[in-house]
Amino acid sequence: MYKKLLVLCAVIILSAHHADAAVGTTAVSASPSPPFKDPATGIEMVYVKGGCYKMGNAFPENKEDFPEELPVHEVCVDDFYLGKYEVTQGQWKKIMGSNPSEESSCGENCPVQNVSWNDVQGFISRLNSLSGGSKYRLPTEAEFEYAARSGGKNERYSGGNDVDSVAWYNENSDNKLHPVGTKAPNGLGIYDMAGSVWEWTNDWYGSNYYSSSPRNNPAGPDSGVDRVVRGGCVTGEAYNMRTARRNGYTPDTRRPSLGFRLLRTL
């Protein structure tokens, strides 16, 4: 069972029994492969070399509060491209014709917000039509965490253990959006995977999914009520910025705290 806190980027706190798991990582360095830039939107994509890592909460001080982040388990993901930045308001407008963001005054280089998972599927469908294929989608939860952790490193936040250097959150954001890419990138050269806006992933949310997750390219439960979001947002506390943090909303939920970034398959 979970409850949503009364803040714009509500978090899910789940109660469940768990056992601690051993932690290890198989980290990778930033790939020398060339980046990709979508011609229709200008979305920049970073090549992420796949690999295996220990997914879940490796930091003992948080384990009792967030059992849904356990057990720590080995996961392997294939190579993919991931957005260097969150999809911006200007990029959304190029494809969809209007800007749904509550903070549109932030500018076209700020992350698009107030978009539901269903809205994002419409954006992806149009973008794939323009590109003549079906290569764009949302990242899975496992792909997101792997990329956020600079290729599977044991990082508390995306890019290291200093939240202020990598994330816009409640203690440094003035509770408002900021343009993408204005904090330090992680080890793969990807920005804002901590803070800014919660980012939709492709997976259904399952509080006990980690106990039965397959090792290779896990894609979440077959069904559910909520879709997983990751990364935290500008009104959230530091614990929500952690790379292991999991949250979920129904696919039709629109909030100022919700945005996304794209994955492009090879």
Salt bridges, closest charged atoms under 4 A:
ASP20 OD1 - HIS18 NE2 3.83
GLU44 OE1 - LYS84 NZ 3.93
GLU61 OE2 - ARG156 NH1 2.63
GLU68 OE2 - ARG245 NH1 3.01
GLU69 OE2 - ARG242 NH2 2.85
GLU69 OE2 - ARG245 NH1 3.72
GLU74 OE1 - ARG215 NE 2.71
ASP79 OD2 - LYS49 NZ 3.45
ASP119 OD2 - ARG254 NE 2.64
GLU141 OE2 - ARG230 NH2 3.09
GLU141 OE2 - ARG246 NE 2.49
GLU143 OE1 - ARG137 NH1 2.94
GLU145 OE2 - ARG149 NH1 2.77
GLU145 OE1 - ARG230 NH2 2.85
GLU199 OE1 - ARG261 NE 2.72
